[in-house]
Amino acid sequence: MIQRNLQDACKSLHLSYIIDHYDEISFETKEQFLRDIFNIEIESRQTKKVA
């Protein structure tokens, strides 16, 4: 159920790459987690543009 809610939220926000990587992020603070997961989204989008 939680996984589905996350998928729906990411889809609504057009953050399609986050759902594939959020469980890979190790973090000590919430801010670090958000920064790292947003960086993954940005890098994935840039990679997709180049391909």
N, C-alpha and C positions, 0 to 999 in steps of 0.2 A: 504493500500500500504506500509506504513512504517513497519507495523507488518510483512508483507511478506518479505521485504528486510532484516529485522533483522533475521528472520527465515533462510533465504538463507545464510546470512553471518555466523551465528552460525553453520549451517550445514557444510559450507565450511571449517570452522576453527575447526571443531569437538568439539564444545562447546555446546553440546546438552541440558545441564541443565540450561544454562543462560536464554534462552528464556522463560522458565517457571517461573523464579523468578525475573527478572530485574525490574519489576514494583512494587515489594514489598520492595525494598531498599530505605530507606530514607537517605539522605546524605546532607552534607554541602559543600563538595568539590568534584571535579572530581576524585581526587586521592582516596578519601574515597569510592566513588561509585565503582571504579574499583577494589580496594582491597576487598571490601565486596562481589562483584559479582564473582570475581575469587575464593574467599574462598568458596562460595556456590558451584561453579563448582567442586572444589577439594573435598569438603566434600561429594558431591553427588556421585562422582566417587569412593571414598573410600567406601561409603555405598554400592554401587552396587557390588564392588569387594567382600565384606564380604558376601553378600546375595547369 
